[in-house]
Amino acid sequence: MNQNNENREELGSFDYVIVGAGSAGCTLAARLSEDPNISVCVLEAGGPDKHPFIHTPIGFAFFGENSPLNWHFETTPQKNLNGRNGLQPRGRTLGGSSSINAMIYIRGSKADYNNWAENGADGWSWDDVFPYFLKAENNERGNSEFHNDRGPLSVSELRFKNPLSDTFLNASRELQLPFNDDFNGETQEGMGYYQVTQRDGQRCSAAVAYLHPARDRKNVTVVTDAHAERVLFTENTATGVAFVQNKQKKSVHAKREVILSAGAFQSPQLLMLSGIGPGNHLREHGIDVIADRKNVGENLQDHLDWTGLYKAKSPDSVGLSLGMAMRALPALSAYRNKKDGLFTSNLAECGGFLKTDPSEPETDVQLHFLPALVDNHGRKKHFGGGISGHVCVLRPKSRGTVRLNTPNAEDAPAIDPNFLGDNDDLVRLKKGARIVERIFDAPALKAIRGKRLYLEEPADDAALEADIRARADTIYHPVGTCRMGSDEDAVVDTSLKVRGVRGLRVVDASVMPFLISGNTNAPTIMIAEKIADEIKKTN
């Protein structure tokens, strides 16, 4: 396959070409273009982030299966989940997944990053990354030992707290679970309310925080509806990107570097489509091998999530009910007039980080509570009120892969998280599920909840395991497929430069060597902040 000898419309020449305007790409574009002598082009496969549901916090719950703002990826059949194909939603618009997520702001624990450094990611310990979390953050709690109030990414308290969220936390108190008013403070352990990436009651995506202000600069070009096909090379040096826009074949030239920020699924896919990956796999698809890199697409990690679902006798439950219909118009009015009320909710308002056993050195499960029946990613509808308790294993031992299905960039990659490939994940998930059950059996919640869905009560161990295999799925935190490290087998080095070629980096969640303990948006932005700083210092 001849990579470069095609008739394509030339978009132009820029110092840096960034593929993907998600959490990392937006951050990179804004930070690199702070230098007026650096020109940046960002290619985004999705369209502009103009849909009102993006900016209305509760709107993410209405991004259905046909939304153009979502890639709607699926996994390969999961052998440990009864052969099911899991859902893998990812954002397809400016801001990427930060435009469709639940806006929870979590950094992860100090131990996560120290573990990175101890395993070859030199320069990525907690002390190394913490300044970049602060640099990004504009926290309404103000400037303190743990927070900053001058960064571009707005982090806020919830403007609206559903009374059922208080009930969930009261039930947690009744079990004497530890409490925590700042999951990004001294310690992560405990139960409490999450902070969210919102500004004045609206979503603060990476596009809102970083890209929109930067677009006013003359040295920034943002191209939407631009689906990257591959990186272009001269010998082993990346020189640009081939893409398709409105069915027209185009290309853009990079004078300094191409940076892939397409995420844990599409960054490895693009590397392989460009001739960088496991040699035999590429040749099977008729792709010329530029660099035989066996670990491209390996090391996929994700948080597998199980949900306890219960009907609820409460007018505060959010769902398909007459009570909800009666509340909708006043809630819409409150949002339009004051950016307040139910429409500012992220639904997953509270939860926490717990140890499944006191002997654990760190928290090993995360809980999210929703005052709604959210079943199968919201695809299965239930009439009437309900509540949901989510739990995921924070540091899964299972490892999966991303591979090519075809040599066509418009075809989805083959995504195999290999959920429950390691039995330790199942053991921990069952322990976490038992914690959720205990909370829902505590007096505060038992007083308002009704029938449990899917499982009889009490559920024995075999029934719980069967339910996990029948219903558990991602809570949307894939990472690791372009692992960074100081070893020769790492896909990228600790500056995130792709090994085996020149002029090419990967900067997104795919470079994480290990999944962090929590939601992955803030850490992805941190990674981009850190690398942008490094690039600017070396120019």
C-alpha positions, 0 to 999 in steps of 0.5 A: 500500500503506497501511503503518500502517492494519492491525489488529495486536497492540501489543507496547508502546513502547520507546526503541529497537527493534532488528531482528535479534539477531545480532552487531550487534544483541546488542551494541547491546542490551547497550550501550544498556541499560547506561543504566537510563533507556533501554528496548530491544526486540530482535526476532529471527526465529529462536528461542532459542540453546538447541541444544547444537550451538551451544555445542559448538564442533565442532557447527557442522559438523552444522548441516545443510540442514534446520536451523532455525538457518540461513536457507539462502539461495541466490544467483541463478544466477551467470553466471561460475560456470557458472550455479550457485546458490550457498549463503548460510547465515546464522544464524537464532537469538539470536547470528545468524551468530556462533552458527553460524560457525567462531569465527575472531577477525580484525579485518582490517588497518589499511589496510582502515579507513583505506581506508574513511575515505579514501573518505568514511567519516569517523570510521572510520579504524583509529585511530577503530575500534581502541579499539572492538575493544579495548572488545569484547575479552576476550583470554586473552593478557592486556592489551597494546598490541594486546589487552584482557582486560576486554571481554565477547567472549572470545577464546581460544587453541585448546584442541585442535590437530589434528596435521594442522594442525601438518603443514599449518604445517610444510609452509608452513615448508618453503616458507619462507612467513612466520609470524605468531603474532598476526593481530591484532597489528602485521601480518596477513601470515603463517601460523599458528593462529587465535584463536577466540571461545570461553570455557572451551571453548565458543562465545562468540557475541554472544548469550553475550557481550552479550545473555544478561547484558543480558536480566536487566535490566528495560529489555531485552525480547527477542522471538524467533520475531518475523519483521519485515515492515517499518518503520512510518512517520509521514510520513518518521519511523520509529515502529516495526516490524510483525512476525509471531510465530506467525502473529499480526500484531504491532507495536512502537513506537519512541520514539527510533529503529528500528535494523536489524541484520538483516545484509547480505541482510535489512537492505536487504530490510527497507528496500525492504519499508518503502519505502526503495530504488530507486523503480522497483523498489519500485513494481514490487512495489506498495510505496509509496516513502517515500525513493527511494534507488538504492543500497539493495541495491547494493555487495554484496561477499563472499569467494569461496572455492576449496578444494583437496581431498585424500584423506589417509592419517591417523587424525587426519582428521575425517570419515566413517571407522571411525577417527573413529567410534572416537574420537568417544566418548572425545572426547565424554567429554573435552568433557563432563568437561573442555571439552577435546579434539576437540569444542572444535575449530573445524576451521579451526584454522590458515591465514594471510594472504599476498601473491600477489605480493611487490609487493602493498602488502597481503595479498590472499588468506586461507587456511584449512586443515581436517583434513577433506574439506569439499566443497560446504559439507559437503553432499557426503559422502566416506567415509574421511579427507581434508584441505582447503585453502581460499583466498579473495580478500580485497579482491574488485573484483566488486560484486553486489546484493540485490533483492526477489523479492516484497513478502512479508517471508517470501520470501527476497531475490534475492541476486546476489554477481556472483562473478568479475564483475571478472576481477581476482578470478579472476586472484588466486584462481588465484594463491592456488590455486597457493599452496595446491597448493604447500603440499600438494605440500611434503614434510610434507603430501605424505607423508600425502596421497593422491589429489586430488579433482576435478583431475588433477596437475599441473593446467594453468591452463585446468583450474584455472579450470574447477574454480574456475568449477565449485566456488568459492563463498562463505566467508560474509562478505557486506557492503556493501549499505547502504553508509555514506559522507559522499556523498549517494548513500550509504545511511547517513551516517557515524553510520549514519542512513538518508538520506532519513528520520528515526529509522532506522539500519542497524548491521551488516555491510551498512554496510561500504563495502569488505569487510575482509581477513578474517572479518567477525564481530569487525568487525561487533561493533566497528561496533555498539560504536562506534555504541552509544557515539555514541548514548549520548553524544547522548542 
